[in-house]
Amino acid sequence: MSDIKILISCHKQAEHPKSEILLPIQVGAARAKARFAGMLQDDEGENISQKNPSYCELTAQYWAWKNLDADYYGFCHYRRYFNFSDKTYPEDPWGNVLCPYLDDRAAELYGLEDGTIRRAVEGYDILTTTRKDLRKMGFSSVADQYRKAPRLHARDLDTLLAIIDEKYPAYSQAAHDHCQGHVTSFCNMYILKKELFFDYCAWMFDILAEFERRTDMSHYSREALRTPGHLSERLFGIYYLHLTRRRPELKVRELQCVLFGHTDPQPPLAPAFSQREVPVVFAANNNFVPMAATCIRSLLDHASPQWNYDLVLLESDITPENKQILLGMAAGLPNVSLRFFNAARLLSGYKLKANAHITVETFFRFLIQEILPGCGKVLYLDCDLVVLEDVAQLYQLDLGDCLLAAARDPDFLGQINGANPATLEYCRTELKMRDPYNYFQAGVLLLNTGEMRKAHTLDEWLTFASHPYKYSDQDVLNLYCEGWVKYLDMAWNLLSDCDHYRVENVITYAPEAVYGEYLAARQAPKIIHYAGFLKPWHRPDEDFATVFWQYARRTPYYEQLIFRMDEGNAWHVAHGLDGQRGARPALRRLLGLPRRIVDHFLPKGTVGRERLKKVYHLFVKPKP
């Protein structure tokens, strides 16, 4: 078997496939503040590691040339890999196959394992990324693309060509043809047999050294200082064209380039505190950060100095700026830790779809048993709520062998008890709980994660959740935890009166004991949950909205929330709609019919009702 070594250039810690062929190497190690464990370093042996700011990934190629012995030498990046599989995948305009996460599933899809790599490489002399037609990207030639590159200098390409003309005239024709041509490969990704690799390195590094001698880069921007790295992409194209013209017998293969969105390593989280810890998990996307901040503010305001609060926000796209703002809210509190965990990668490969106004982050709660393996019990809170008591009181509840603790859902029980016959039919035909009157609301959960791991693996939970249930993950938890639930006082998860409609028109249908418990909870709520399609940040006269705004005012996002609400009204005015919730007068009169009449002629769950809802959301509901 051939000795194949493909180096993965890394300037930071990154996930990489398990392989003896794919070898991560830390580039710029001589300048780095820390050395990355489990990687080669480009500052060992003969090297140019110090030149990494200008030579980029070429410091890894130089190191391999001087220090590594192999039959094949190849190069990838920590986010860019070859597709070694036999399948062809759709590409973006720049010729990249886009994949969000580098995980075991991705390694299987793109053949990032030694057997597949070996079969793809052996027998060839040159492997490159798929050669692209620049005209499809809006450029007339390789030179045109370089000259239009932001922060680079067109004269540098002219200098490069002059050096080739003077020092390597045998390459002049290929150099000018390549730069005036419209086909090239990107990213300095290639795999070459040993003799070709050594020949290429001797030629390329000599040309770049001469370029440095002739060029004053002292006033170049940070990106322009990377010019030797940028020029090397054109040098490989020139070398490739010259070589294939001179030696047509060489066997050449093109492979797609796979660009991974996230490769940062993310191990499971260990407890933040050694004792008296209350782990609390939230889930939100970047758009929901202002509401998450309000929820966190309310929790912190009622936290006890006797307990340590390990707050974990599960997310997928929260910006670094927002993370810093949220961390600032917990700064200076010795008994509070706030951490972020990108949970979306754990959902990769599962067909999960949230319904109505719910987002995919709702499925993150299934991941808690995997993300916090050292915790036997975890409190989960939705972010559309405010906390009015110390959650440590709730956390201390003894769950025994129950899988979780939650409060019954008075809205759901009102629906199945007469407010919405379609929901009762759904319970019978789809949900199939033994007793749907035990249905709980999943916005506040005390999870017995130790028992949940025993009950089902993460794969099993997510497979269950792939079924298109009406209430997504909440239905899954109700179905598969039935009989193993400890019921909380409804004050720990008080549903607000969404649209000033829920209580009188739905919850009053619930069994008397449930309705009575709900009314009692309204008198002294411990957590108010703004579940439903209308929230205080949509309409300030929503039920318990004043409580929400009390905490929102004390976050860094108060002005954003106000702006969003005002922006929604401005949108309606700009579109010629009236100022009363944005409805056209005629439509407003139509939708102003008493709810009882609408419910009578268009019961919930009917096609007509769904069409009316679409009209409502188009013309009446403020734009989010």
C-alpha positions as CSV (number, residue, x, y, z in Angstrom):
1,M,0.0,0.0,0.0
2,S,1.1,3.5,-0.7
3,D,2.1,5.8,2.1
4,I,-0.4,8.6,1.8
5,K,-0.2,11.6,4.1
6,I,-2.7,14.5,3.8
7,L,-2.1,17.4,6.2
8,I,-5.0,19.4,7.6
9,S,-3.8,22.9,8.2
10,C,-5.2,24.3,11.5
11,H,-4.7,27.7,13.1
12,K,-7.0,26.7,16.0
13,Q,-8.3,23.6,17.7
14,A,-10.8,21.8,15.4
15,E,-12.7,18.6,15.0
16,H,-11.1,16.2,12.4
17,P,-11.9,12.7,11.1
18,K,-10.5,9.7,12.8
19,S,-7.8,8.7,10.3
20,E,-4.1,7.7,9.9
21,I,-4.0,9.4,6.6
22,L,-5.6,12.8,7.5
23,L,-3.1,14.4,9.8
24,P,-3.9,17.8,11.5
25,I,-1.0,20.2,11.7
26,Q,-0.8,23.5,13.7
27,V,0.3,26.2,11.3
28,G,2.1,29.3,12.6
29,A,3.0,27.3,15.7
30,A,6.1,29.4,16.2
31,R,3.9,32.4,16.9
32,A,1.1,30.7,18.7
33,K,0.3,31.4,22.4
34,A,-0.5,27.7,22.9
35,R,0.4,24.4,21.2
36,F,-2.5,22.2,20.2
37,A,-2.4,18.7,21.6
38,G,-2.7,15.8,19.2
39,M,-1.4,17.7,16.2
40,L,1.8,18.0,14.3
41,Q,3.4,21.5,14.6
42,D,4.9,23.4,11.6
43,D,7.8,24.8,13.7
44,E,9.6,21.6,14.3
45,G,12.6,20.6,12.2
46,E,13.4,22.8,9.2
47,N,10.5,25.3,8.8
48,I,9.2,28.7,7.9
49,S,6.5,28.7,10.7
50,Q,7.3,32.4,11.5
51,K,6.1,33.3,8.0
52,N,2.5,32.0,8.6
53,P,0.9,35.5,8.6
54,S,1.9,35.9,4.9
55,Y,2.4,32.3,3.7
56,C,-0.8,31.0,5.4
57,E,-1.2,27.2,4.9
58,L,2.1,27.1,2.9
59,T,4.0,26.8,6.2
60,A,2.5,23.3,6.5
61,Q,3.5,22.5,2.9
62,Y,7.0,23.7,3.5
63,W,7.3,21.6,6.7
64,A,6.0,18.5,4.8
65,W,8.6,19.1,2.1
66,K,11.5,19.3,4.5
67,N,10.4,16.9,7.3
68,L,7.9,14.3,6.1
69,D,8.4,11.1,4.1
70,A,5.5,9.7,2.1
71,D,4.6,8.4,-1.3
72,Y,1.7,10.9,-1.7
73,Y,1.6,14.4,-0.1
74,G,-1.8,16.1,0.2
75,F,-3.2,19.3,1.8
76,C,-6.6,20.2,3.2
77,H,-7.8,22.9,5.7
78,Y,-9.5,22.5,9.0
79,R,-12.8,23.5,7.3
80,R,-12.2,22.3,3.8
81,Y,-11.8,18.7,2.8
82,F,-11.9,16.6,-0.4
83,N,-15.0,14.6,-1.2
84,F,-13.3,11.2,-1.6
85,S,-16.7,9.4,-2.1
86,D,-18.0,8.3,-5.5
87,K,-21.0,10.5,-5.1
88,T,-21.3,14.0,-6.6
89,Y,-23.1,16.6,-4.4
90,P,-24.6,20.0,-5.2
91,E,-22.2,23.0,-5.0
92,D,-22.5,26.7,-4.1
93,P,-21.5,29.3,-6.7
94,W,-17.9,29.0,-5.6
95,G,-17.8,25.3,-6.2
96,N,-18.0,24.2,-2.5
97,V,-20.2,21.4,-1.2
98,L,-21.6,22.9,1.9
99,C,-22.0,20.9,5.1
100,P,-22.8,22.3,8.5
101,Y,-20.9,20.0,10.7
102,L,-17.9,17.7,10.6
103,D,-19.1,14.6,12.4
104,D,-19.3,10.9,11.8
105,R,-22.2,11.2,9.5
106,A,-20.3,13.7,7.3
107,A,-17.2,11.5,7.3
108,E,-19.3,8.7,6.0
109,L,-21.0,10.9,3.3
110,Y,-17.7,12.3,1.9
111,G,-15.5,9.2,2.4
112,L,-13.2,10.7,5.0
113,E,-11.9,7.4,6.2
114,D,-8.7,5.6,5.3
115,G,-10.1,2.9,3.0
116,T,-12.1,5.2,0.9
117,I,-9.3,7.8,0.7
118,R,-6.8,5.1,-0.4
119,R,-9.1,3.9,-3.2
120,A,-9.6,7.4,-4.4
121,V,-5.9,8.4,-4.4
122,E,-3.9,5.3,-5.5
123,G,-3.2,5.0,-9.2
124,Y,-3.3,8.8,-9.8
125,D,-0.4,11.2,-10.0
126,I,-2.3,14.5,-9.4
127,L,-5.5,15.1,-7.5
128,T,-7.0,18.6,-7.3
129,T,-10.2,20.3,-6.3
130,T,-12.7,20.4,-9.2
131,R,-11.5,22.9,-11.7
132,K,-14.0,25.8,-12.1
133,D,-15.0,28.1,-14.9
134,L,-14.5,31.6,-13.5
135,R,-16.9,33.1,-16.1
136,K,-19.8,31.5,-14.2
137,M,-18.7,33.5,-11.2
138,G,-18.6,36.8,-13.0
139,F,-14.8,36.9,-13.9
140,S,-13.3,36.9,-17.4
141,S,-10.1,35.3,-16.3
142,V,-7.8,34.2,-13.5
143,A,-6.1,37.6,-13.7
144,D,-9.4,39.4,-13.7
145,Q,-10.4,37.6,-10.5
146,Y,-7.2,38.5,-8.8
147,R,-7.3,42.2,-9.8
148,K,-10.9,42.5,-8.5
149,A,-10.0,40.8,-5.1
150,P,-10.6,43.3,-2.3
151,R,-7.5,44.5,-0.5
152,L,-5.1,42.8,-2.9
153,H,-2.8,44.6,-5.3
154,A,-3.0,43.8,-9.0
155,R,0.7,44.7,-9.5
156,D,1.7,41.8,-7.4
157,L,0.4,39.3,-10.0
158,D,2.4,41.2,-12.6
159,T,5.5,40.9,-10.4
160,L,4.9,37.1,-10.1
161,L,4.7,36.7,-13.9
162,A,7.8,38.7,-14.4
163,I,9.7,36.5,-12.0
164,I,8.6,33.4,-13.9
165,D,9.5,34.9,-17.2
166,E,13.0,35.7,-15.9
167,K,13.8,32.7,-13.7
168,Y,11.7,29.9,-15.2
169,P,11.1,30.7,-18.9
170,A,10.0,27.2,-19.6
171,Y,6.9,28.0,-17.5
172,S,6.2,31.4,-19.1
173,Q,3.7,30.1,-21.7
174,A,1.7,28.2,-19.1
175,A,1.9,31.1,-16.6
176,H,0.4,33.7,-19.1
177,D,-2.1,31.2,-20.5
178,H,-3.3,30.3,-17.0
179,C,-3.7,33.9,-15.9
180,Q,-5.5,34.8,-19.1
181,G,-7.6,31.7,-19.0
182,H,-10.8,31.2,-17.1
183,V,-10.3,27.7,-15.5
184,T,-8.6,27.1,-12.2
185,S,-8.7,25.3,-8.9
186,F,-9.1,26.9,-5.5
187,C,-7.8,26.7,-1.9
188,N,-4.2,25.3,-2.3
189,M,-5.8,21.8,-2.0
190,Y,-4.0,19.1,-3.9
191,I,-2.5,15.6,-3.6
192,L,0.7,14.8,-5.5
193,K,3.1,11.9,-5.8
194,K,6.4,12.5,-4.1
195,E,8.5,13.4,-7.1
196,L,6.0,15.9,-8.3
197,F,5.5,17.4,-4.8
198,F,9.2,17.9,-4.3
199,D,9.6,19.5,-7.8
200,Y,6.6,21.8,-7.2
201,C,7.8,23.0,-3.8
202,A,11.3,23.7,-5.0
203,W,9.9,25.8,-7.8
204,M,7.1,27.5,-5.9
205,F,9.0,28.5,-2.7
206,D,11.9,29.9,-4.8
207,I,9.5,32.1,-6.8
208,L,7.8,33.3,-3.6
209,A,11.2,34.1,-2.0
210,E,12.1,36.2,-5.0
211,F,8.7,37.9,-4.8
212,E,9.4,38.9,-1.2
213,R,12.7,40.3,-2.1
214,R,11.2,42.5,-4.8
215,T,8.0,43.7,-3.0
216,D,7.6,46.2,-0.2
217,M,4.7,44.9,1.9
218,S,5.4,47.1,4.9
219,H,2.2,49.1,4.4
220,Y,-0.1,46.3,3.3
221,S,-3.3,45.6,5.2
222,R,-3.6,42.3,7.1
223,E,-5.3,40.6,4.2
224,A,-2.8,42.0,1.7
225,L,0.0,40.6,3.9
226,R,-1.3,37.2,2.9
227,T,-0.4,37.9,-0.7
228,P,2.2,35.1,-0.9
229,G,-0.5,32.7,0.1
230,H,-2.9,34.1,-2.5
231,L,-0.3,34.0,-5.2
232,S,0.5,30.4,-4.5
233,E,-3.0,29.4,-5.6
234,R,-2.2,30.9,-9.0
235,L,1.2,29.2,-8.9
236,F,-0.4,25.8,-8.5
237,G,-2.6,26.5,-11.4
238,I,0.4,27.4,-13.5
239,Y,2.4,24.4,-12.4
240,Y,-0.6,22.1,-13.1
241,L,-1.1,23.5,-16.6
242,H,2.6,23.2,-17.5
243,L,2.9,19.7,-16.1
244,T,-0.2,18.3,-17.8
245,R,0.9,19.8,-21.1
246,R,4.5,18.5,-20.9
247,R,3.5,15.1,-19.5
248,P,0.1,14.1,-20.9
249,E,0.6,10.5,-19.6
250,L,0.1,11.6,-16.0
251,K,-3.1,10.4,-14.4
252,V,-5.2,13.3,-13.1
253,R,-8.3,13.3,-11.0
254,E,-10.6,16.1,-9.7
255,L,-12.4,15.9,-6.4
256,Q,-15.1,18.2,-5.0
257,C,-14.2,20.5,-2.1
258,V,-16.4,20.1,1.0
259,L,-16.7,23.3,3.2
260,F,-17.8,22.6,6.7
261,G,-19.6,25.4,8.6
262,H,-18.6,24.4,12.1
263,T,-15.5,22.4,13.1
264,D,-14.8,23.8,16.6
265,P,-14.5,20.9,19.1
266,Q,-17.3,20.8,21.5
267,P,-17.0,18.1,24.2
268,P,-19.8,17.5,26.7
269,L,-20.0,20.0,29.6
270,A,-18.7,19.2,33.0
271,P,-20.4,20.7,36.0
272,A,-19.4,24.4,36.5
273,F,-19.5,24.0,40.4
274,S,-18.4,21.3,42.7
275,Q,-21.2,21.6,45.2
276,R,-24.7,23.0,45.7
277,E,-25.2,23.4,42.0
278,V,-28.4,24.1,40.2
279,P,-28.0,23.3,36.5
280,V,-30.5,25.3,34.4
281,V,-30.7,24.8,30.6
282,F,-32.3,27.2,28.1
283,A,-32.6,27.0,24.3
284,A,-32.7,30.0,21.9
285,N,-31.5,31.2,18.5
286,N,-30.0,34.6,17.9
287,N,-33.3,36.2,17.1
288,F,-34.6,35.2,20.5
289,V,-31.7,36.5,22.5
290,P,-33.5,39.6,23.9
291,M,-36.3,37.4,25.3
292,A,-33.7,34.9,26.7
293,A,-31.9,37.8,28.3
294,T,-35.2,38.8,30.0
295,C,-35.7,35.3,31.2
296,I,-32.2,35.1,32.6
297,R,-32.5,38.5,34.2
298,S,-35.6,37.3,36.1
299,L,-33.9,34.1,37.2
300,L,-30.9,36.0,38.5
301,D,-33.0,38.5,40.4
302,H,-34.4,35.6,42.5
303,A,-31.3,33.5,42.8
304,S,-30.1,32.7,46.3
305,P,-26.5,33.2,47.4
306,Q,-26.8,29.8,49.1
307,W,-26.8,28.0,45.7
308,N,-24.6,27.9,42.6
309,Y,-26.4,28.4,39.3
310,D,-24.9,26.6,36.3
311,L,-26.7,28.3,33.3
312,V,-26.3,26.7,29.9
313,L,-27.8,28.3,26.8
314,L,-28.2,25.8,23.9
315,E,-27.9,27.6,20.6
316,S,-26.9,27.3,17.0
317,D,-26.3,30.8,15.7
318,I,-25.9,33.3,18.6
319,T,-23.4,35.9,17.5
320,P,-20.2,36.5,19.5
321,E,-21.4,40.0,20.3
322,N,-24.6,38.7,21.8
323,K,-22.7,36.1,23.8
324,Q,-20.5,38.8,25.3
325,I,-23.6,40.9,26.2
326,L,-25.3,37.9,27.9
327,L,-22.1,37.0,29.7
328,G,-21.9,40.6,31.0
329,M,-25.3,40.1,32.7
330,A,-23.7,37.3,34.9
331,A,-20.4,39.1,35.4
332,G,-19.5,39.7,39.0
333,L,-21.8,37.0,40.4
334,P,-19.5,34.4,41.9
335,N,-22.3,31.8,42.2
336,V,-23.4,32.1,38.6
337,S,-21.9,30.5,35.5
338,L,-23.3,31.1,32.0
339,R,-22.1,28.9,29.1
340,F,-23.1,28.4,25.5
341,F,-23.3,25.1,23.6
342,N,-23.9,24.8,19.9
343,A,-26.5,22.0,20.0
344,A,-27.6,22.0,16.4
345,R,-24.8,19.6,15.3
346,L,-26.3,16.9,17.5
347,L,-29.5,17.1,15.5
348,S,-27.6,16.5,12.2
349,G,-29.2,13.6,10.2
350,Y,-32.6,13.8,11.9
351,K,-35.7,15.0,10.1
352,L,-37.1,17.3,12.7
353,K,-39.7,19.9,12.0
354,A,-41.3,22.2,14.4
355,N,-44.9,23.4,13.9
356,A,-46.6,26.8,13.9
357,H,-44.6,29.6,15.7
358,I,-42.2,27.1,17.3
359,T,-38.6,26.9,16.1
360,V,-36.3,23.9,15.8
361,E,-34.6,24.9,19.0
362,T,-37.5,23.3,20.8
363,F,-35.9,19.9,20.2
364,F,-32.7,20.9,22.0
365,R,-34.1,19.7,25.3
366,F,-33.7,16.1,24.2
367,L,-30.0,16.7,24.0
368,I,-29.5,17.7,27.6
369,Q,-28.8,14.1,28.8
370,E,-25.9,14.0,26.3
371,I,-24.6,17.5,26.8
372,L,-24.4,17.3,30.6
373,P,-23.4,13.7,31.2
374,G,-22.3,14.5,34.8
375,C,-25.7,15.7,35.9
376,G,-28.3,13.4,37.2
377,K,-31.0,16.1,37.4
378,V,-31.3,19.3,35.2
379,L,-33.9,22.1,35.2
380,Y,-35.0,23.1,31.7
381,L,-36.8,26.5,31.0
382,D,-38.2,27.9,27.8
383,C,-37.0,31.5,27.2
384,D,-40.5,33.0,26.7
385,L,-41.1,33.1,30.4
386,V,-40.2,35.1,33.5
387,V,-39.1,33.6,36.9
388,L,-40.7,35.0,40.1
389,E,-39.2,32.6,42.6
390,D,-35.8,31.0,43.3
391,V,-35.6,28.0,40.9
392,A,-33.4,26.2,43.5
393,Q,-36.7,25.4,45.3
394,L,-37.9,23.6,42.3
395,Y,-34.6,21.9,41.7
396,Q,-34.6,20.3,45.2
397,L,-37.7,18.3,44.4
398,D,-37.2,14.5,44.8
399,L,-38.0,12.8,41.5
400,G,-37.6,9.2,42.7
401,D,-37.6,7.1,39.6
402,C,-39.8,9.4,37.6
403,L,-38.3,10.6,34.3
404,L,-39.3,14.3,34.8
405,A,-41.5,16.7,36.7
406,A,-43.9,19.1,34.9
407,A,-47.2,20.9,35.3
408,R,-50.4,19.8,33.6
409,D,-51.3,21.8,30.5
410,P,-54.7,23.4,31.2
411,D,-55.0,24.7,27.6
412,F,-54.6,21.2,26.2
413,L,-56.9,19.7,28.7
414,G,-59.5,22.3,27.9
415,Q,-59.2,21.5,24.2
416,I,-59.8,17.7,24.7
417,N,-62.6,18.4,27.1
418,G,-64.7,20.2,24.6
419,A,-63.0,23.4,23.4
420,N,-61.6,21.7,20.4
421,P,-62.9,18.3,19.4
422,A,-60.2,18.0,16.8
423,T,-57.6,17.8,19.6
424,L,-59.4,14.9,21.3
425,E,-59.5,13.1,18.0
426,Y,-55.8,13.7,17.5
427,C,-55.2,12.1,20.9
428,R,-57.1,9.0,20.0
429,T,-55.7,8.5,16.5
430,E,-52.2,10.0,16.5
431,L,-50.9,10.7,20.0
432,K,-52.3,7.5,21.6
433,M,-51.6,8.3,25.2
434,R,-53.3,6.0,27.7
435,D,-54.8,9.0,29.5
436,P,-54.5,12.3,27.7
437,Y,-55.8,14.1,30.8
438,N,-52.3,13.6,32.2
439,Y,-50.8,15.7,29.4
440,F,-48.2,18.2,30.7
441,Q,-46.8,21.5,29.4
442,A,-43.0,21.1,28.5
443,G,-41.9,24.7,28.9
444,V,-40.7,24.1,32.5
445,L,-39.2,20.6,33.1
446,L,-37.2,19.1,35.9
447,L,-35.5,16.3,34.1
448,N,-34.3,13.2,35.8
449,T,-31.5,12.9,33.2
450,G,-30.0,9.8,34.9
451,E,-33.3,7.9,34.4
452,M,-33.9,9.4,31.0
453,R,-30.6,8.0,29.8
454,K,-31.7,4.6,31.0
455,A,-35.1,4.9,29.4
456,H,-33.9,5.9,25.9
457,T,-30.7,6.8,24.1
458,L,-30.4,10.2,22.4
459,D,-30.8,8.5,19.0
460,E,-34.1,6.9,20.2
461,W,-35.4,10.2,21.6
462,L,-34.6,12.0,18.3
463,T,-36.0,9.2,16.2
464,F,-39.3,9.5,18.2
465,A,-39.2,13.3,17.6
466,S,-38.8,12.7,13.8
467,H,-42.5,11.8,13.8
468,P,-44.6,14.8,12.7
469,Y,-46.5,15.3,16.0
470,K,-48.8,18.3,16.3
471,Y,-47.0,19.7,19.3
472,S,-43.5,18.5,18.3
473,D,-41.2,17.5,21.2
474,Q,-43.9,18.2,23.8
475,D,-46.0,15.4,22.4
476,V,-43.0,13.1,22.3
477,L,-42.2,13.7,26.0
478,N,-45.9,13.2,27.0
479,L,-46.1,9.9,25.1
480,Y,-42.9,8.3,26.1
481,C,-42.8,9.6,29.7
482,E,-46.4,8.7,30.5
483,G,-46.7,7.0,33.8
484,W,-43.3,8.3,34.9
485,V,-44.1,12.0,35.6
486,K,-44.3,13.9,38.8
487,Y,-46.8,16.7,38.5
488,L,-45.8,20.2,39.6
489,D,-48.0,22.9,41.1
490,M,-49.2,24.9,38.0
491,A,-47.7,28.0,39.6
492,W,-44.3,26.8,38.4
493,N,-45.5,27.0,34.8
494,L,-48.5,29.4,34.6
495,L,-49.7,29.8,31.0
496,S,-50.6,33.4,30.2
497,D,-54.0,34.2,28.7
498,C,-52.8,34.4,25.1
499,D,-54.7,37.0,23.1
500,H,-57.0,37.4,26.1
501,Y,-58.8,34.4,24.7
502,R,-57.3,31.3,26.2
503,V,-58.8,31.4,29.7
504,E,-62.4,32.1,28.9
505,N,-62.6,30.1,25.7
506,V,-60.3,27.1,26.3
507,I,-59.1,26.6,29.9
508,T,-62.7,26.9,31.3
509,Y,-63.4,23.7,29.5
510,A,-60.7,21.8,31.5
511,P,-61.7,19.5,34.4
512,E,-62.8,21.5,37.4
513,A,-59.8,20.5,39.5
514,V,-57.4,21.6,36.7
515,Y,-59.3,24.9,36.2
516,G,-59.3,25.6,39.9
517,E,-55.6,24.9,40.1
518,Y,-55.0,27.3,37.2
519,L,-57.0,30.1,38.8
520,A,-55.2,29.7,42.1
521,A,-51.8,29.7,40.3
522,R,-52.7,33.0,38.7
523,Q,-52.9,34.6,42.1
524,A,-49.3,33.7,43.0
525,P,-47.4,32.6,40.0
526,K,-43.8,31.4,40.4
527,I,-43.0,31.3,36.7
528,I,-45.2,33.0,34.0
529,H,-45.0,31.3,30.7
530,Y,-46.0,33.4,27.6
531,A,-46.8,30.3,25.5
532,G,-48.8,30.9,22.3
533,F,-48.5,33.0,19.1
534,L,-48.9,36.4,20.8
535,K,-46.3,37.5,23.3
536,P,-45.7,40.8,25.3
537,W,-43.1,41.8,22.8
538,H,-45.7,41.5,20.1
539,R,-48.4,43.4,21.9
540,P,-47.9,45.3,25.2
541,D,-51.4,44.7,26.5
542,E,-51.0,40.9,26.6
543,D,-51.8,39.1,29.9
544,F,-49.0,39.6,32.5
545,A,-47.1,41.8,30.0
546,T,-46.2,44.3,32.6
547,V,-44.3,41.6,34.5
548,F,-42.3,40.8,31.4
549,W,-41.5,44.4,30.7
550,Q,-40.4,44.9,34.4
551,Y,-37.5,42.6,33.7
552,A,-36.9,43.5,30.1
553,R,-36.2,47.1,31.1
554,R,-33.3,45.8,33.2
555,T,-31.6,44.0,30.3
556,P,-29.3,45.4,27.6
557,Y,-32.0,44.6,25.1
558,Y,-34.8,46.7,26.2
559,E,-34.4,49.2,23.4
560,Q,-34.2,46.4,20.8
561,L,-37.5,45.0,22.1
562,I,-39.2,48.4,21.9
563,F,-37.7,48.9,18.4
564,R,-39.0,45.6,17.2
565,M,-42.5,46.3,18.4
566,D,-42.5,49.7,16.9
567,E,-41.0,48.4,13.6
568,G,-43.9,46.0,13.3
569,N,-46.4,48.9,13.6
570,A,-44.3,51.0,11.1
571,W,-44.5,48.1,8.7
572,H,-48.3,48.1,8.7
573,V,-48.4,51.9,8.2
574,A,-46.0,51.6,5.3
575,H,-48.2,49.0,3.6
576,G,-51.4,51.2,3.8
577,L,-52.9,49.3,6.8
578,D,-54.7,51.1,9.6
579,G,-53.1,51.6,13.0
580,Q,-55.3,49.1,14.9
581,R,-53.3,45.9,14.8
582,G,-52.6,46.7,11.1
583,A,-55.9,45.4,9.7
584,R,-57.6,46.8,6.6
585,P,-61.0,48.2,7.8
586,A,-63.1,45.6,5.9
587,L,-61.0,42.7,7.0
588,R,-60.9,44.1,10.5
589,R,-64.7,44.0,10.6
590,L,-64.7,40.5,9.3
591,L,-62.2,39.3,11.9
592,G,-63.9,41.3,14.5
593,L,-66.8,38.8,14.6
594,P,-67.3,37.3,18.1
595,R,-65.0,34.4,18.7
596,R,-68.0,32.1,19.5
597,I,-69.4,32.7,16.0
598,V,-66.1,32.0,14.3
599,D,-65.6,28.9,16.5
600,H,-69.1,27.7,15.6
601,F,-68.8,28.1,11.8
602,L,-65.1,27.4,11.6
603,P,-64.1,24.9,14.4
604,K,-60.5,24.6,15.3
605,G,-58.7,22.1,13.1
606,T,-60.9,22.7,10.0
607,V,-59.5,23.7,6.6
608,G,-61.5,27.0,6.7
609,R,-60.1,27.8,10.2
610,E,-56.5,27.3,8.9
611,R,-57.2,29.6,6.0
612,L,-58.6,32.2,8.3
613,K,-55.5,32.0,10.5
614,K,-53.3,32.6,7.4
615,V,-55.2,35.7,6.6
616,Y,-54.9,36.8,10.3
617,H,-51.2,36.3,10.4
618,L,-50.8,38.1,7.0
619,F,-52.8,41.2,7.8
620,V,-53.4,41.4,11.5
621,K,-50.5,39.9,13.5
622,P,-47.6,42.4,13.8
623,K,-44.6,41.4,11.8
624,P,-41.9,39.8,14.0
